[in-house]
């Protein structure tokens, strides 16, 4: 009895799907622009963004030059966003904002363009091109609508994106130390602190400069050891000057004392 009932429901569902597809195909081929417009909105309201998008794509051509195009194009951009196609959505939202600058949806469209770029921003260990583009677009929105109630949200999103760039820069600097390219590591870590003085990784970076200088000296020829141990001591002083209560103080001091001993030896 249970199997018969399930089979009956399956037949009903398949019949309904077949009829729906058949009606949709008829609409595409023979429907009037108005019928397609109303159907596109209904599909959108039912969260069937795929079918809504197919109809809206055709309606953009059919209603070009009319007042209705504005709403059609805005919904069209939204269908890409709703299907997580953020790069395409960002393009269409920005195009809408430029094409309809006086529209009641222009502000939202420009924000959504930037927000879609934000959503497309990858983790810090990957290429950050889209992160920089998102920052530019968020700043464009703030410049265009400085009094918008979305400005605080934009600032919050920009802080998150900026942190990602800082983290990426720090991780890149650390790679040199991991691969034992000490001269490059020292330079990259020092540059990180100079470029991002408020970086949450500043203390860690300066401590690694101390460590990198010491390791560099350890692996140097005798003629260069004194100079490089001296650089480790200087790096320690720079670290302590900025982070007198830093969490790496004990370890940094240990390296400094070892460097002093080595300087006397050489």
C-alpha positions as CSV (number, residue, x, y, z in Angstrom):
1,X,0.0,0.0,0.0
2,X,2.9,2.4,0.9
3,X,4.6,1.7,-2.4
4,X,1.4,2.3,-4.4
5,X,0.8,5.6,-2.7
6,X,4.4,6.7,-3.3
7,X,4.2,5.7,-6.9
8,X,1.0,7.7,-7.3
9,X,2.6,10.8,-5.8
10,X,5.6,10.4,-8.1
11,X,3.3,10.3,-11.1
12,X,1.5,13.4,-10.0
13,X,4.8,15.3,-9.5
14,X,6.2,14.2,-12.9
15,X,2.9,15.2,-14.6
16,X,3.0,18.6,-12.9
17,X,6.6,19.1,-13.9
18,X,6.0,18.1,-17.5
19,X,3.0,20.4,-17.7
20,X,5.0,23.3,-16.2
21,X,7.8,22.8,-18.6
22,X,5.4,22.6,-21.5
23,X,3.7,25.8,-20.5
24,X,7.0,27.5,-20.0
25,X,8.2,26.5,-23.5
26,X,4.9,27.8,-25.0
27,X,5.4,31.1,-23.2
28,X,8.9,31.5,-24.6
29,X,7.8,30.8,-28.1
30,X,4.4,32.4,-28.4
31,X,3.9,34.5,-25.3
32,X,3.3,38.3,-25.6
33,X,5.9,40.7,-24.0
34,X,3.3,41.4,-21.3
35,X,2.7,37.8,-20.5
36,X,6.5,37.2,-20.3
37,X,6.9,40.2,-18.1
38,X,4.2,39.1,-15.6
39,X,5.6,35.5,-15.7
40,X,9.1,36.7,-15.0
41,X,7.9,38.6,-11.9
42,X,6.0,35.6,-10.7
43,X,9.0,33.3,-11.2
44,X,11.1,35.8,-9.2
45,X,8.5,36.0,-6.4
46,X,8.6,32.2,-6.2
47,X,12.4,32.3,-6.0
48,X,12.7,30.5,-9.3
49,X,15.5,32.9,-10.4
50,X,16.7,30.7,-13.3
51,X,13.4,30.9,-15.3
52,X,12.9,34.5,-14.3
53,X,16.3,35.4,-15.6
54,X,15.7,33.6,-18.9
55,X,12.5,35.7,-19.5
56,X,14.1,39.0,-18.3
57,X,17.0,38.5,-20.6
58,X,14.6,38.5,-23.5
59,X,12.5,41.3,-22.1
60,X,15.6,43.6,-22.0
61,X,15.6,43.6,-25.8
62,X,11.8,43.7,-26.1
63,X,11.4,46.7,-23.8
64,X,14.5,48.7,-24.8
65,X,13.8,52.4,-24.9
66,X,10.7,52.1,-22.7
67,X,10.1,53.1,-19.1
68,X,9.7,49.5,-18.1
69,X,13.3,48.6,-19.0
70,X,14.6,50.1,-15.7
71,X,12.7,47.6,-13.5
72,X,13.4,44.7,-15.8
73,X,17.1,45.3,-15.7
74,X,17.2,45.7,-12.0
75,X,15.4,42.4,-11.5
76,X,17.7,40.9,-14.1
77,X,20.8,41.9,-12.0
78,X,19.1,40.6,-8.9
79,X,18.6,37.1,-10.4
80,X,22.4,36.7,-10.8
81,X,22.9,37.8,-7.2
82,X,20.3,35.4,-6.0
83,X,22.0,32.5,-7.8
84,X,25.4,33.5,-6.2
85,X,26.9,34.5,-9.5
86,X,28.5,37.5,-7.9
87,X,30.9,38.7,-10.6
88,X,28.2,38.8,-13.2
89,X,25.8,40.4,-10.8
90,X,28.3,43.1,-9.9
91,X,28.7,44.0,-13.5
92,X,25.0,44.3,-14.1
93,X,24.4,46.3,-10.9
94,X,27.1,48.8,-11.9
95,X,25.8,49.0,-15.4
96,X,22.3,49.7,-14.1
97,X,23.6,52.5,-11.8
98,X,25.4,54.1,-14.7
99,X,22.5,53.7,-17.1
100,X,19.8,54.8,-14.7
101,X,21.5,57.3,-12.4
102,X,18.2,59.0,-11.4
103,X,16.4,55.7,-10.7
104,X,15.0,55.0,-7.3
105,X,17.1,51.8,-7.4
106,X,20.4,53.5,-8.5
107,X,21.8,53.8,-4.9
108,X,20.9,50.2,-4.1
109,X,22.4,49.0,-7.4
110,X,25.7,50.7,-6.8
111,X,25.9,49.3,-3.3
112,X,25.0,45.8,-4.5
113,X,27.7,46.0,-7.2
114,X,30.3,46.7,-4.5
115,X,28.8,44.1,-2.1
116,X,28.9,41.4,-4.8
117,X,32.6,42.1,-5.2
118,X,33.0,41.9,-1.4
119,X,31.3,38.5,-1.5
120,X,33.6,37.3,-4.3
121,X,36.7,38.3,-2.3
122,X,38.7,35.0,-1.6
123,X,40.6,33.9,1.5
124,X,43.8,35.8,2.3
125,X,46.1,33.0,1.0
126,X,44.7,33.5,-2.5
127,X,45.1,36.3,-5.1
128,X,43.5,39.5,-3.7
129,X,42.7,41.3,-7.0
130,X,39.0,41.1,-6.4
131,X,39.5,42.3,-2.8
132,X,41.1,45.5,-4.1
133,X,38.4,45.9,-6.7
134,X,35.8,45.5,-3.9
135,X,37.5,48.2,-1.8
136,X,37.5,50.6,-4.8
137,X,33.8,50.0,-5.5
138,X,32.9,50.5,-1.8
139,X,34.8,53.8,-1.8
140,X,33.0,54.7,-5.1
141,X,29.7,54.2,-3.4
142,X,30.7,56.3,-0.4
143,X,31.9,59.1,-2.7
144,X,28.7,58.9,-4.7
145,X,26.3,58.7,-1.8
146,X,28.1,60.2,1.2
147,X,24.8,60.6,3.2
148,X,23.5,57.1,2.5
149,X,22.5,55.0,5.5
150,X,24.6,52.2,4.0
151,X,27.9,54.2,4.5
152,X,28.5,52.6,8.0
153,X,28.1,49.1,6.5
154,X,30.5,50.0,3.7
155,X,33.1,51.1,6.2
156,X,32.7,47.9,8.1
157,X,33.1,45.8,4.9
158,X,36.1,47.9,3.9
159,X,37.7,47.2,7.3
160,X,37.3,43.5,6.8
161,X,38.7,43.6,3.3
162,X,41.6,45.8,4.4
163,X,42.5,43.3,7.1
164,X,42.6,40.6,4.5
165,X,45.2,42.6,2.5
166,X,47.2,43.2,5.6
167,X,47.1,39.5,6.5
168,X,48.1,38.6,2.9
169,X,51.1,40.9,3.0
170,X,52.2,39.4,6.3
171,X,51.8,35.8,5.2
172,X,53.8,36.6,2.0
173,X,56.6,38.1,4.2
174,X,56.7,35.1,6.4
175,X,57.1,32.7,3.5
176,X,60.6,34.0,3.0
177,X,61.5,33.0,6.5
178,X,59.9,29.6,6.1
179,X,62.0,29.0,3.0
180,X,65.2,30.4,4.7
181,X,65.6,33.4,2.5
182,X,66.6,35.4,5.5
183,X,67.7,38.6,3.7
184,X,64.3,38.8,1.8
185,X,62.4,37.9,5.0
186,X,64.0,40.7,7.0
187,X,63.2,43.2,4.3
188,X,59.6,42.0,3.7
189,X,58.8,41.9,7.4
190,X,60.2,45.4,8.0
191,X,58.3,46.7,5.0
192,X,55.1,45.2,6.4
193,X,55.5,47.2,9.6
194,X,56.3,50.4,7.7
195,X,53.5,50.1,5.3
196,X,50.9,48.9,7.9
197,X,52.0,50.5,11.3
198,X,48.7,49.5,12.9
199,X,48.9,45.9,11.6
200,X,47.7,43.3,14.1
201,X,50.8,41.3,13.0
202,X,53.3,44.1,13.7
203,X,54.7,42.7,16.9
204,X,55.0,39.2,15.4
205,X,56.7,40.7,12.4
206,X,59.3,42.6,14.4
207,X,60.0,39.6,16.5
208,X,60.6,37.5,13.4
209,X,63.0,40.2,12.2
210,X,65.1,39.5,15.3
211,X,64.9,35.8,14.7
212,X,65.7,36.1,11.0
213,X,68.7,38.2,11.6
214,X,70.1,35.7,14.1
215,X,69.4,32.7,11.8
216,X,71.0,34.7,9.0
217,X,74.1,35.3,11.1
218,X,74.3,31.6,12.2
219,X,74.4,30.6,8.5
220,X,76.9,33.2,7.4
221,X,80.6,32.9,6.7
222,X,82.8,34.0,9.7
223,X,83.7,37.3,8.1
224,X,80.0,38.4,8.1
225,X,78.9,36.9,11.4
226,X,79.7,39.9,13.7
227,X,77.9,42.3,11.5
228,X,74.8,40.1,11.3
229,X,74.7,39.3,15.0
230,X,74.9,43.0,15.6
231,X,71.9,43.5,13.3
232,X,70.0,40.9,15.4
233,X,70.8,43.0,18.6
234,X,69.5,46.2,16.8
235,X,66.4,44.3,15.7
236,X,65.8,43.3,19.3
237,X,66.1,47.0,20.4
238,X,63.6,48.0,17.7
239,X,61.2,45.3,18.9
240,X,61.5,46.3,22.6
241,X,61.1,50.0,21.8
242,X,57.7,49.3,20.3
243,X,56.6,46.3,22.3
244,X,58.1,46.6,25.8
245,X,55.4,44.3,27.1
246,X,55.3,42.1,24.1
247,X,54.4,38.4,24.3
248,X,57.7,37.4,22.6
249,X,59.9,39.4,25.0
250,X,61.5,36.5,26.7
251,X,62.4,34.7,23.5
252,X,63.6,37.9,21.9
253,X,65.8,38.7,24.8
254,X,67.2,35.2,24.7
255,X,68.2,35.7,21.0
256,X,69.7,39.1,21.9
257,X,71.9,37.7,24.7
258,X,73.0,34.9,22.4
259,X,73.9,37.5,19.7
260,X,75.9,39.5,22.3
261,X,77.9,36.5,23.2
262,X,78.6,35.7,19.5
263,X,79.6,39.3,18.8
264,X,82.3,39.1,21.6
265,X,83.5,35.8,20.1
266,X,83.9,37.2,16.6
